Each structure stands twice: as structure tokens, then as C-alpha cells.
């Protein structure tokens, strides 16, 4: 199978991002062509879409890219669709921030850091797929260790945990619409 020319490859990639509705990695796009050609096409698409003429842009998030509304067109989208971002309680945000910055943590460690029970909050974050069990601690009883998920990165618009803002720098976690 030959690699499509760059304009065709860009169109194919854009169509796949549109249809996926979620971040896609380079590995997932591999059936479309060689990695080098894919990267060239993605970078070209990023530059073209950044201007906002099409109303969308590519965003690097969760180890891949996704198609999102261009910031200059958010007001129009909100005017028509009136999206309501998922709400997280203050307690859920606190626990999520602790896990994000200090993972992996056990429930007991979370409770010690927070000074309160996290049982209900932790269950809620597990149900929303924002945190997951990432292993067991080498300790008596082998307590579960919790860490954040790809869904967490998506929801907060982060490419990786390295993109978390430094502690003490303004609001720590803000939901993306």
C-alpha cells in the first residue's frame, strides 16, 4: 500500500479525528501511513487549523491529538448547544488533585493527607473513570494504589501529567468545556 499524498493524508486524518470524538495516538493512526508522513500531516493540520478559519483545531492531549472547537468560536457553540461541563465537588477536586500530584497513593495515604475520609469521593472518581487502581502497595494487607487515567488527562486538557501546573500557581484543576 502506498502512502497517500500529504493533502489526502491530512483530509483522512481530519476525518478520523472528527469521527473518533476522542484523542487518538500516532499508533492508532498507523494504518493510514508511515509515522513520518503522519507527523508531517498532523503538524501541517495543526498550523492550518490554528488560524480558526474552519472553527476547529487540533489539541495535543492524553498522549495524542483530538479535534476541538477553536477558542474564537466557543461563544457560538455555547450559544447554540449550551454545554454543561461535568461538575465535581470541592471534595472530589481535592482528592483528584492529591492523586494527580502525588500518585500512586493508597486510600489511607489520601485520608492522612486530606484529614478526612475519602471513601465516597474515591468511589465517585472511580465511577467517572478519572482515577483507577494502578497496583498494590508492598505493605501488610497489600492496599490498592490509585492513580489518574487517560480520561483525567482528556477532561483537563493535559497531554501528560508533566503539564500539570506547579503547585501553588493559581487554580490547580479547571475543567475544560
Buried (B, 14 or more C-beta within 10 A) or exposed (E): EEBBEBEEBBEBBBEBBEEBEBBBEEEEBEEBBEEEBBEBBBEBBBEBBEEEEEEBBBBBBBBBBBBBBBEEBBEEBEEEEEEEEEEBEEBBBBBBBBBBBEBBBBBEBBBEBBEEEBEEBBEBBBEBEBBBEBEEBEEEEEBBBBBBBBBBBBBBBBBEEEEBEEEEEEEBBEEEE
